Amino acid sequence: DADVTQTPRNRITKTGKRIMLECSQTKGHDRMYWYRQDPGLGLRLIYYSFDVKDINKGEISDGYSVSRQAQAKFSLSLESAIPNQTALYFCATSDLGQGAPWDTGELFFGEGSRLTVL
Amino acid sequence: DAKTTQPNSMESNEEEPVHLPCNHSTISGTDYIHWYRQLPSQGPEYVIHGLTSNVNNRMASLAIAEDRKSSTLILHRATLRDAAVYYCILRNYNQGGKLIFGQGTELSVKP
């Protein structure tokens, strides 16, 4: 089983619908992240969480919300989906690094959730 | 956030070394240099990271310039499986430790 699991893997929905993408991890990491990737582009950070009570906005949080239900679960919601939210979404986790106090360690990514908004 | 600059694409021959450059002239003292790669149809995967000294692991080597304004990812013997987009990223704990991806370098490997 994958360490970072995303559901659903593929979803087609209509404009205005509410959508939730779920992420669960078995790595025991405190830190979790949501990214989106558009064709031919790198990943852009939507939200991140350093523990259950911590939620932070990333580069492109407008139109999205998140919930950190437990250490292992981090959900991304689109309250009213629009076509330009069509993208590939990735969840990731990380722990502290082994170096200096500010070493942030490597990220482990899920396999992605492909969302199409018609 | 400090930015990185990478070539859009590079080509390599199988079993030859590959040197992937990255410029980061605005790097700060607490920025770690991270490299990730993304194979087709997969999520990114960690390759290597470092702060000041050169680093080696089973996947690659990271050579960091003395002034830290540039770095080079070295794949010692490219394989077809190494064809991917390689991202050079500066990561700063003081900014939440988040990874901000750029465009990356698309590496193609010829048999």
Interface residues (C-beta under 8 A of the other chain):
Chain A: R31 Y33 Y35 L41 G42 L43 R44 L45 Y48 F50 N56 G58 E59 F90 A92 S94 G97 G99 A100 P101 W102 D103 T104 E106 L107 F108 F109 G110 E111 G112
Chain B: T30 Y32 H34 Y36 Q42 G43 P44 E45 Y46 H49 L51 V85 Y87 R91 N92 Y93 N94 G96 G97 K98 L99 I100 F101 G102 Q103 G104
